[in-house]
Amino acid sequence: MHTHRVAACIMAMLLLALASCGGGGSGKPAPAPSTTANALAITVDGQFNTINVPFVSVTVCVPGTTTCQTIDHVLVDTGSWGLRLINNGSLNVLPAVTNSSGTALGECTQFADGFTWGSVRYADIKLAGEVALHAAIQSIGDQPGGASGVPADCSGTGINENTAALLGAKGILGVGLFTNDCDACLISNSTNPIPPVYYACTGAACSNTLITPSQMVQNPVSLFPQDNNGVVLDLPAVGNGGTASLSGTLYFGIGTQANNTPGRVHAYQADYYGDILTSYKGVTTSSFIDSGSNGIFFADSAITQCTLSLGFYCPSPSPLPLTATNIAASGGASGNISFNIVSVDALSNNVAAGNIGGNAAIFGWFDWGLPLFFGRKIYFAIENASTALGAGPYYAY
């Protein structure tokens, strides 16, 4: 089964998720040319006292109606798939997703230091001119089916990040390499549902359950009628000293319009887990490219740890120049990356910093977070989707 990451790393607190599964999807035909408005503004503005957190605004509507609301400061995350929004009560107008028995469904999404819990609801999702109709989303903090509390196998995973302050955003827009957020949960002949992910809930209790694809939280990009084979993130370069404001663009589709057509880029095919390989100082590890991580996270005991910004590096002298090599999961394509690491404790009043990093949040992985995006267009092709660079899943830059 696929490993599902929801990565939302914020300053001094790594929220890098390791939920139980994800990915999936079926083959798709070559994309047709599109004229739909496919560009969504990204802002990095330090909301919720964060650094290097890219936000977008998302509109959700009661399916088939014009009853809509727009939620700002939703984290755009290429390390996960699916829309998850903090519910302050306004999402209760969205219809609950239920199973064949009419029982409401809930979902638990696990992070390295906590989890999100909430009901699953249907919404029409509007992003720029793109629309994903009748898509399942996670309504964070919303108790499904009149349940009270959080299931024990979910709450035992850490802090309940059910507020914007705790999550570091008003929600997470997962637009990574896969369609389904838990393929293993779709095994129809299993009598042992994958815990702790999806639940059927009543006023009495919640229990782990199997679900169907239409009930599952899915990458909304894969549900668009066009521009649905991936995304492109485009952010300007940021110097060693950081910047007090930053704006960029999230483009939907790869090679479907002039603004998302790849130029001279290298594609790095990812594996079943969404990983490629990175060679650093003679050691090769699994790696991934993730806009939801606010730094470059990797293991290097030779770099001094920060005193104030725990988990981050504070090299002296700063900046510290480094080099790594990214490699396609099955070998073949490879390319060197030169990058710097600066002392995080020395930064002040910046919402974006181009060269911050820290200890590997997941042992044995190299996490290329937002600093890799600065000054680059990075392409994320959805599994089995056809593009000009081949079928996904892959990263390209």
Residue pairs with C-beta under 8 A, 6 or more apart in sequence:
1 20
1 21
1 183
1 184
1 194
2 21
2 22
2 23
2 24
2 178
2 183
2 184
2 272
2 273
2 274
3 18
3 21
3 22
3 273
3 274
4 17
4 18
4 19
4 20
4 21
4 22
4 23
4 80
4 81
4 181
4 182
5 16
5 17
5 18
5 19
5 22
5 79
5 80
5 176
5 274
5 288
5 290
6 17
6 19
6 77
6 79
6 80
6 84
6 109
6 111
6 172
6 174
6 292
7 15
7 16
7 17
7 77
7 79
7 80
7 290
7 292
7 293
7 367
7 369
8 15
8 16
8 17
8 53
8 75
8 77
8 111
8 167
8 168
8 169
8 172
8 292
8 293
9 15
9 16
9 292
9 293
9 294
9 295
9 297
9 361
9 367
9 369
10 48
10 50
10 51
10 53
10 168
10 294
11 49
11 50
11 51
11 294
11 309
11 344
12 308
12 309
12 310
12 311
12 312
13 113
13 168
14 112
14 113
14 293
14 297
14 311
14 358
14 361
15 111
15 112
15 113
15 114
15 161
15 167
15 168
16 79
16 111
16 112
16 292
16 293
16 297
16 361
16 362
16 367
17 79
17 80
17 109
17 110
17 111
17 112
18 110
18 111
18 112
18 362
19 109
19 110
19 181
19 182
19 197
20 110
20 182
20 184
20 194
20 195
20 196
20 197
21 181
21 182
21 183
21 184
21 185
21 194
21 197
22 80
22 81
22 178
22 180
22 181
22 182
22 183
22 274
23 81
23 177
23 178
23 179
23 180
23 183
23 272
23 273
23 274
23 383
23 393
24 178
24 179
24 180
24 183
24 186
24 383
25 178
25 179
25 180
25 222
25 382
25 383
25 384
25 385
26 384
27 384
27 386
27 391
28 228
28 229
28 382
28 384
28 385
28 386
29 386
30 386
31 226
31 227
31 228
31 229
31 253
31 254
31 255
31 256
31 385
31 386
31 387
32 226
32 256
33 256
33 257
34 226
34 227
34 253
34 256
34 257
35 257
36 128
36 129
36 130
36 226
36 227
37 128
37 129
37 130
38 128
38 129
38 130
38 227
38 251
38 252
38 253
38 256
38 257
38 259
38 260
39 128
39 249
39 250
39 251
39 252
39 259
40 56
40 57
40 127
40 128
40 249
40 250
40 251
40 252
41 56
41 57
41 247
41 248
41 249
41 250
42 54
42 55
42 56
42 76
42 233
42 235
42 247
42 248
42 249
42 250
43 54
43 55
43 56
43 245
43 246
43 247
43 248
44 52
44 53
44 54
44 55
44 235
44 245
44 246
44 247
44 248
44 351
44 352
45 55
45 245
45 246
45 351
46 53
46 350
46 351
47 53
47 55
47 73
47 169
48 73
48 164
48 165
48 168
48 169
50 168
50 169
50 294
50 351
51 242
51 294
51 347
51 350
51 351
51 352
51 353
51 356
52 294
52 295
52 351
52 352
52 353
52 356
52 369
52 370
52 371
53 75
53 168
53 169
53 294
53 370
54 75
54 76
54 233
54 235
54 248
54 291
54 370
54 373
55 72
55 73
55 74
55 75
55 76
55 169
56 74
56 76
56 127
56 173
56 250
57 70
57 71
57 72
57 73
57 74
58 70
58 71
58 74
58 83
58 85
58 125
58 126
58 127
58 171
58 173
59 68
59 69
59 70
59 71
59 125
59 126
59 127
60 68
60 69
60 71
60 83
60 85
60 91
60 94
60 123
60 124
60 125
60 126
60 137
61 67
61 68
61 69
61 123
61 124
61 126
62 68
62 93
62 94
62 95
62 123
62 124
63 94
63 95
63 122
63 123
63 124
63 133
63 134
64 124
64 134
67 93
68 124
68 126
69 90
71 85
71 170
71 171
72 170
73 164
73 169
73 170
74 83
74 85
74 169
74 170
74 171
74 172
74 173
75 168
75 169
75 171
75 172
75 173
75 292
76 173
76 175
76 233
76 250
76 291
76 292
77 172
77 173
77 174
77 175
77 176
77 290
77 291
77 292
78 174
78 175
78 176
78 177
78 231
78 233
78 289
78 290
78 291
78 292
78 378
78 380
79 174
79 176
79 288
79 290
79 291
79 292
79 293
80 172
80 174
80 176
80 181
80 292
81 174
81 175
81 176
81 177
81 178
81 179
81 180
81 181
81 217
81 218
81 219
82 136
82 137
82 138
82 172
82 174
82 181
82 217
82 218
82 219
82 220
83 123
83 125
83 135
83 137
83 138
83 171
83 172
83 173
83 174
83 217
83 220
84 109
84 116
84 118
84 137
84 138
84 140
84 171
84 172
84 174
84 217
85 91
85 137
85 138
85 139
85 140
85 170
85 171
86 140
86 141
86 162
86 163
86 164
86 167
86 170
86 171
87 118
87 119
87 139
87 140
87 141
87 142
91 121
91 139
91 142
92 142
94 121
94 122
94 123
94 137
94 139
95 121
95 122
96 104
96 105
96 119
96 120
96 121
96 122
96 144
96 145
97 104
97 105
97 119
97 120
97 121
97 122
97 136
97 215
98 104
98 105
99 105
99 200
99 209
99 211
99 215
101 200
103 145
103 200
103 201
103 202
104 119
104 120
104 144
104 145
104 146
104 147
104 200
104 201
104 202
105 119
105 120
105 144
105 198
105 199
105 200
105 201
105 209
105 211
105 215
106 117
106 118
106 119
106 120
106 143
106 144
106 145
106 147
106 151
106 198
106 199
106 201
106 206
107 117
107 118
107 119
107 120
107 138
107 197
107 198
107 199
107 217
108 115
108 116
108 117
108 150
108 151
108 153
108 154
108 157
108 196
108 197
108 199
109 115
109 116
109 117
109 138
109 181
109 197
110 154
110 157
110 158
110 196
111 157
111 158
111 161
112 158
112 361
112 362
113 158
113 159
114 157
114 158
114 159
114 160
114 161
114 166
115 154
115 155
115 157
115 158
115 159
115 160
115 161
116 138
116 140
116 141
116 160
116 161
116 162
116 167
117 140
117 141
117 150
117 151
117 154
117 155
117 160
117 162
118 138
118 139
118 140
118 141
118 142
118 143
118 144
118 162
119 138
119 139
119 142
119 143
119 144
119 145
119 201
120 136
120 137
120 138
120 139
120 144
120 198
120 215
120 217
121 136
121 137
121 139
121 142
122 134
122 135
122 136
122 137
123 134
123 135
123 137
124 131
124 132
124 133
124 134
124 135
125 131
125 132
125 135
125 137
125 220
125 223
127 173
127 220
127 252
128 252
130 221
130 224
130 226
130 227
130 252
131 224
131 225
132 220
132 221
132 223
132 224
133 223
134 214
135 218
135 220
135 223
136 214
136 215
136 216
136 217
136 218
137 217
138 217
140 161
140 162
140 167
140 171
141 162
141 163
143 201
144 199
144 201
144 206
145 200
145 201
145 202
145 203
145 206
146 201
146 202
146 203
147 201
147 202
147 203
147 205
147 206
148 203
149 155
150 160
151 196
151 199
151 206
151 207
153 195
153 196
153 208
154 196
157 196
159 166
160 166
161 167
164 170
172 292
173 220
174 181
174 219
175 219
175 220
175 221
175 231
175 250
175 380
176 219
176 274
176 290
176 380
177 270
177 274
177 380
177 381
177 382
177 383
177 392
177 393
177 394
177 395
178 219
178 274
178 382
178 383
178 393
179 218
179 219
179 222
179 382
179 383
180 186
180 213
180 216
180 218
180 219
181 216
181 217
181 218
181 219
182 194
182 197
182 198
182 216
184 194
185 193
185 194
185 197
185 198
185 210
185 211
185 216
186 210
186 211
186 212
186 213
186 216
187 210
188 210
190 210
193 208
193 209
193 210
194 208
195 208
196 208
197 208
198 208
198 209
198 210
198 211
198 215
198 216
199 206
199 207
199 208
199 209
200 206
200 207
200 209
201 207
219 382
221 227
221 228
221 230
221 231
221 252
221 382
222 228
222 382
222 385
224 252
226 253
226 256
227 252
227 253
227 256
227 257
227 260
228 252
228 253
228 382
228 385
229 253
229 254
229 255
229 256
229 381
229 382
229 385
229 386
229 387
229 392
230 253
230 254
230 379
230 380
230 381
230 382
230 385
230 387
230 392
231 250
231 251
231 252
231 253
231 254
231 379
231 380
232 250
232 251
232 253
232 254
232 260
232 377
232 378
232 379
232 380
233 248
233 249
233 250
233 251
233 291
233 373
233 377
233 378
233 380
234 248
234 249
234 250
234 251
234 377
235 246
235 248
235 370
235 373
235 374
235 375
235 376
236 246
236 247
236 248
236 374
236 375
237 354
237 374
237 375
238 246
238 352
238 353
238 354
238 371
238 374
238 375
239 354
240 318
240 319
240 340
240 342
240 354
240 355
241 347
241 350
242 347
242 350
242 351
242 352
242 353
242 354
243 350
243 351
243 352
243 353
244 349
244 350
244 351
245 351
245 352
246 351
246 352
248 373
251 257
251 259
251 260
252 260
253 260
254 260
254 261
254 262
254 379
254 381
254 387
254 388
254 389
255 261
255 262
255 387
255 388
255 389
261 388
262 379
262 387
262 388
262 389
262 396
263 377
265 377
265 379
265 389
265 396
265 397
266 333
266 335
266 396
266 397
267 328
267 333
267 379
267 381
267 389
267 390
267 394
267 395
267 396
268 276
268 326
268 327
268 328
268 329
268 333
268 335
268 394
268 395
268 396
269 276
269 328
269 329
269 330
269 332
269 333
269 390
269 393
269 394
270 276
270 288
270 328
270 329
270 392
270 393
270 394
270 395
271 329
271 330
273 286
274 288
274 393
275 286
275 287
275 288
275 329
275 365
276 286
276 287
276 288
276 289
276 326
276 327
276 328
276 329
276 395
277 284
277 285
277 286
277 287
277 326
277 327
277 328
277 329
278 284
278 285
278 286
278 287
278 298
278 324
278 325
278 326
278 327
278 366
278 368
279 324
279 325
279 327
280 298
280 300
280 322
280 324
280 325
280 366
281 300
284 327
285 298
285 364
285 365
285 366
286 364
286 365
286 366
287 326
287 365
287 366
287 367
287 368
288 365
288 366
288 367
288 368
289 368
289 372
289 378
289 380
289 395
290 367
290 368
290 369
291 369
291 370
291 373
292 369
293 361
293 367
293 368
293 369
293 370
294 356
294 369
294 370
295 312
295 344
295 356
295 357
295 358
295 369
295 370
295 371
296 339
296 341
296 356
296 357
296 358
296 367
296 368
296 369
296 371
296 372
297 357
297 358
297 359
297 360
297 361
297 365
297 366
297 367
297 369
298 324
298 357
298 359
298 360
298 366
298 367
299 359
299 360
299 363
300 313
303 313
303 315
303 320
303 341
304 313
304 314
304 315
304 316
305 311
305 312
305 313
305 314
305 359
306 312
306 313
306 314
306 343
306 344
306 345
306 358
307 314
307 345
308 344
308 345
309 344
309 345
309 358
311 358
311 359
311 361
312 344
312 345
312 356
312 357
312 358
312 359
313 320
313 341
313 343
313 344
313 356
313 357
313 358
313 359
314 343
314 344
314 345
314 346
315 341
315 342
315 343
316 343
318 341
318 342
318 343
318 346
319 340
319 341
319 342
319 355
320 340
320 341
320 342
321 338
321 339
321 340
322 338
322 339
322 340
322 341
323 336
323 337
323 338
323 339
324 336
324 337
324 339
324 366
325 334
325 335
325 336
325 337
326 334
326 335
326 337
326 368
327 333
327 334
328 334
328 394
337 372
339 355
339 371
339 372
340 354
340 355
341 355
341 356
341 357
342 353
342 355
342 356
344 353
344 356
344 358
347 353
347 356
352 370
352 374
353 371
354 371
354 374
354 375
355 371
356 371
357 369
357 371
360 366
360 367
361 367
372 378
372 397
376 397
377 397
378 395
378 396
378 397
379 387
379 389
379 394
379 395
379 396
379 397
380 392
380 394
380 395
381 387
381 389
381 390
381 391
381 392
381 393
381 394
381 395
381 396
382 392
382 393
383 392
383 393
384 391
384 392
385 391
385 392
389 396
